[in-house]
């Protein structure tokens, strides 16, 4: 339901990307909105365990890559939790 509400969907996307909600205002600034959207997409792909190549796919071929992210085997992983768990494995 949040996907069809115009500004609320950006707030939810920023929460998924772990970005501050004041970024919504930056989406209304010309040219800055492109940069902030790419940074948001990069954070979303990182939180789902994907790399920068997947971010390029989200930017250029979103029609293909958003459904892959939604219906594929990707699971939401908090980047901070994944970083600490990887360090724990290396330390032991």
C-alpha positions in Angstrom: 0.0 0.0 0.0 2.9 2.4 0.7 4.1 2.1 -2.9 1.2 4.1 -4.3 1.3 7.0 -1.9 3.6 9.7 -3.6 5.9 10.9 -0.8 5.4 8.1 1.7 6.9 5.6 -0.6 10.2 7.6 -0.6 10.1 7.6 3.2 9.7 3.9 3.3 12.5 3.4 0.7 14.8 5.6 2.8 14.0 3.5 5.9 14.9 0.4 3.9 18.2 2.0 2.8 18.9 3.2 6.3 19.2 6.9 5.2 17.8 10.0 7.0 14.3 11.1 6.2 15.5 14.7 5.4 16.7 13.2 2.1 13.1 13.4 0.9 13.6 17.1 0.4 16.7 16.5 -1.7 14.5 14.5 -4.2 12.8 17.8 -5.1 16.1 19.6 -6.0 17.0 19.3 -9.7 20.2 17.3 -10.4 20.7 16.5 -6.7 17.8 14.1 -6.9 19.6 11.9 -9.4 22.7 11.7 -7.1 20.6 11.0 -4.0 18.5 8.4 -5.8 21.6 6.5 -6.9 23.0 6.6 -3.4 19.7 5.3 -2.1 19.6 2.5 -4.6 23.2 1.6 -3.7 22.2 1.4 0.0 19.2 -0.8 -0.8 21.3 -3.2 -2.9 23.9 -3.4 -0.1 21.2 -4.1 2.5 20.0 -7.0 0.4 23.5 -8.4 0.1 24.2 -7.3 -3.5 27.2 -5.4 -4.9 27.7 -2.2 -7.0 27.0 -4.1 -10.2 23.5 -4.7 -9.0 23.2 -1.0 -8.2 24.1 -0.2 -11.8 21.4 -2.6 -12.9 18.9 -0.9 -10.6 19.7 2.5 -12.1 19.8 1.5 -15.8 17.4 -1.5 -16.0 15.2 -1.0 -13.0 12.3 -2.8 -14.7 14.3 -6.0 -14.6 16.4 -5.6 -11.5 13.7 -4.4 -9.0 11.6 -7.6 -9.6 14.8 -9.7 -9.3 15.4 -8.0 -5.9 11.7 -8.4 -4.9 11.0 -12.0 -6.1 14.5 -13.5 -6.1 16.4 -15.2 -3.4 17.8 -11.9 -1.9 17.0 -11.4 1.8 17.3 -8.1 3.7 20.5 -8.1 5.7 21.4 -5.1 7.9 24.8 -4.0 6.6 26.1 -3.3 10.2 25.0 -6.7 11.4 26.6 -8.4 8.4 29.9 -6.5 9.0 30.1 -7.4 12.6 29.3 -11.1 11.9 31.9 -11.3 9.2 34.5 -9.8 11.5 33.6 -12.3 14.2 34.3 -15.1 11.8 37.7 -13.7 10.8 38.7 -13.1 14.4 38.1 -16.6 15.7 
